[in-house]
C-alpha cells in the first residue's frame, strides 16, 4: 500500500466515522439516515474509487438541504461532502 493509498484509506475511515455518527443520531430524520447508510455502502463497495465516491456524494447531496435536518447534523453532512469532494479531486 503506497503513501497515497494509506492517506486515502484514512480519509475514507474518517468519512465513515462521520456517517456512523449521523446514522446513530435519532434527531436526524429517518430518510437522511437511510441516505447516509446507502452512501456508506456505496463508498465501501468494491469497484472504482471515483464511481464509489461520486455515488456517495450524490446520495448525501440529495438530503443535505432537508428542511427537517438539525443544524448540527447539517454541519456534519457538509463536512462529509467536503471530505468526499477532496478525495474525488485527489483521485482525478
C-alpha positions as CSV (number, residue, x, y, z in Angstrom):
1,X,0.0,0.0,0.0
2,X,1.5,3.3,-1.1
3,X,1.6,6.5,0.8
4,X,-1.4,7.9,-1.2
5,X,-3.4,4.7,-0.7
6,X,-2.8,4.9,3.0
7,X,-3.9,8.6,3.1
8,X,-7.0,7.7,1.1
9,X,-7.9,4.9,3.4
10,X,-7.5,7.2,6.4
11,X,-9.9,9.8,4.8
12,X,-12.4,7.1,3.9
13,X,-12.2,6.0,7.5
14,X,-12.9,9.5,8.8
15,X,-15.8,9.9,6.4
16,X,-17.2,6.5,7.5
17,X,-17.0,7.5,11.2
18,X,-18.9,10.7,10.5
19,X,-21.5,8.7,8.6
20,X,-21.9,6.3,11.5
21,X,-22.3,9.3,13.8
22,X,-25.2,10.6,11.7
23,X,-26.8,7.2,11.4
24,X,-26.9,6.7,15.1
25,X,-28.3,10.2,15.9
26,X,-32.0,9.8,16.5
27,X,-32.6,13.6,15.9
28,X,-31.7,13.1,12.3
29,X,-34.7,12.2,10.1
30,X,-35.0,8.6,9.0
31,X,-34.8,9.4,5.3
32,X,-31.5,11.2,5.9
33,X,-30.1,8.3,8.0
34,X,-31.1,5.9,5.2
35,X,-29.5,8.0,2.5
36,X,-26.3,8.2,4.6
37,X,-26.4,4.5,5.1
38,X,-26.7,3.9,1.3
39,X,-23.8,6.4,0.7
40,X,-21.7,4.5,3.2
41,X,-22.5,1.2,1.5
42,X,-21.6,2.6,-1.9
43,X,-18.4,4.1,-0.6
44,X,-17.2,0.8,0.9
45,X,-18.3,-1.3,-2.0
46,X,-15.8,-2.9,-4.5
47,X,-15.0,-1.0,-7.7
48,X,-13.5,2.2,-9.0
49,X,-12.9,4.8,-6.3
50,X,-14.2,7.7,-8.5
51,X,-17.5,5.9,-9.1
52,X,-18.0,5.0,-5.5
53,X,-17.2,8.5,-4.2
54,X,-19.4,10.1,-6.9
55,X,-22.3,7.8,-5.9
56,X,-21.8,8.6,-2.2
57,X,-21.7,12.4,-3.0
58,X,-24.9,12.1,-5.0
59,X,-26.8,10.3,-2.1
60,X,-25.7,12.7,0.6
61,X,-26.1,15.8,-1.5
62,X,-29.7,14.8,-2.2
63,X,-30.6,15.1,1.5
64,X,-28.2,17.9,2.5
65,X,-30.9,20.5,2.2
66,X,-33.6,18.5,4.0
67,X,-35.7,21.1,5.9
68,X,-36.0,18.8,9.0
69,X,-32.3,18.4,9.4
70,X,-31.0,19.6,12.7
71,X,-28.2,22.3,12.4
72,X,-25.5,20.1,13.9
73,X,-26.4,17.3,11.5
74,X,-26.3,19.7,8.6
75,X,-22.8,20.7,9.6
76,X,-21.7,17.0,9.7
77,X,-23.2,16.4,6.2
78,X,-21.4,19.4,4.8
79,X,-18.2,18.2,6.3
80,X,-18.7,14.7,4.8
81,X,-19.4,16.3,1.4
82,X,-16.3,18.4,1.6
83,X,-14.1,15.4,2.5
84,X,-15.7,13.3,-0.3
85,X,-15.0,16.1,-2.8
86,X,-11.4,16.4,-1.7
87,X,-10.9,12.6,-2.1
88,X,-12.5,12.8,-5.5
89,X,-10.2,15.6,-6.6
90,X,-7.2,13.6,-5.4
91,X,-8.3,10.6,-7.5
92,X,-8.8,12.6,-10.7
